[in-house]
Amino acid sequence: MTGTLLAVILVLFLSWYLTRKLGRYTGQLGHSAGNLQVIDRISLGQNEALAIVRAGSQFLLLGISHAGIHTLCRLEEESISGWQMPEQTESGKDFREILAQITKGKKKDGK
């Protein structure tokens, strides 16, 4: 009985730890080089956020709340600092490679 309880506690702890660790890399795992891409996102509260999204050749500032998603304004590419068109997609990587990167504590670009 004690062994089973310890096994359940171990599984719960590992689930919590991996969820926290993988949560940091969500943006990398969901990366898209197609027509839609989330460039940046910031939380403003529990159910509110702002996001810069590239849709085709347009950049949009979106307001996200419990009431829905609204386009706040269109942005010029020059006004978005640090954005570059990705050269290749991450979809070629398999899960094992991504998990190995995460467990080694490396970022996607190796910095």
N, C-alpha and C positions, 0 to 999 in steps of 0.2 A: 504494500500500500504506500509506504514511504517513497519507494523508488518511482512509482507512478506519479505521485505528487511532485517529486523533484523533476521528473521528465516534463510534466505539464508546465511547471514554472520555467524551466529552461527554454521550452518552445516559445512561451509567451515573451520572455526576455529577448530571445533572438529575433522574434517578429518585430518587437518594438525597436530594437537596435537597427535592424536592416531597413525598416520603414523610415526611420530618421535619416539614416545614411543615404538611402536611395532618393529621399525627398529633396535633397540638395541638388540632385542631378536631373530633375524632371525636365527642365528646359533643354538639356542636352539630349535626353532620350526622345523627346517630342519634336526635335529639330526638323524643319522642313525647308527644302531648297526649291520647292515648287512655287505655286502662285500665292500661297498664304504662308505668312511667317509672323510670329510674335517677336518683335524686336526687343521690347522692354515692358515690364509690368511692375506696378507698385501698389501695395495694399494701403487703403485709406482707412479701413475699419474692418469689422468682422465680415460684412457682406458687401464691401465697396472697394473698387480698385480702378486705377487708370491703366490703360495699355496702349502702346504704340504698335500698330499692326501694319505690315506691308501686304497689300492685296493687289497683285499684279504689279503695276508700276506706281501705284498710289500708296501714300502713307497716311494712316488715319489715327487720330487720338480718340480712343473709345472710353466712355464712362461705363463701368460695370457695377450694377447694384441689384438688389433683390427685385426691383421693379423692371429690370431688363438691361439691355445693352444699347447705348446710344452713341452715335457719332458726334463728338464734340467739335472737331475741326479737321481739316485736311492739312498735312504738313509737307513742307518741301524737303527733299532728300538732303539738301545741304544743311538744314537746321537740326538734323539728327546726328549727334556726335558719336563717333565710335562704330558706326554701322558700316559694314562692308558686305557686298554680295558674296555668299558662300561659294567656294570654288568647287566643292564636291559634297555630296550628301553623306550623312552618317548612317544611312539605311543599309550600307554595305557591311557594317559591323554586325557581328552576331552577339547574342546576349552574353556569351562567355567572355568575349573581349571587353565589353562594357563593364561587366561585373568585376573583372580583373583590374580594370582601371580604378574603379571605385574603391575596391578593397585595398589597393596600394596607396590611396589618398591622392592620386594624381588628378589633375584637371584634364579636360579634353585636349587642350593644346600643349600639354606637357609642362606647363609652368608651375 
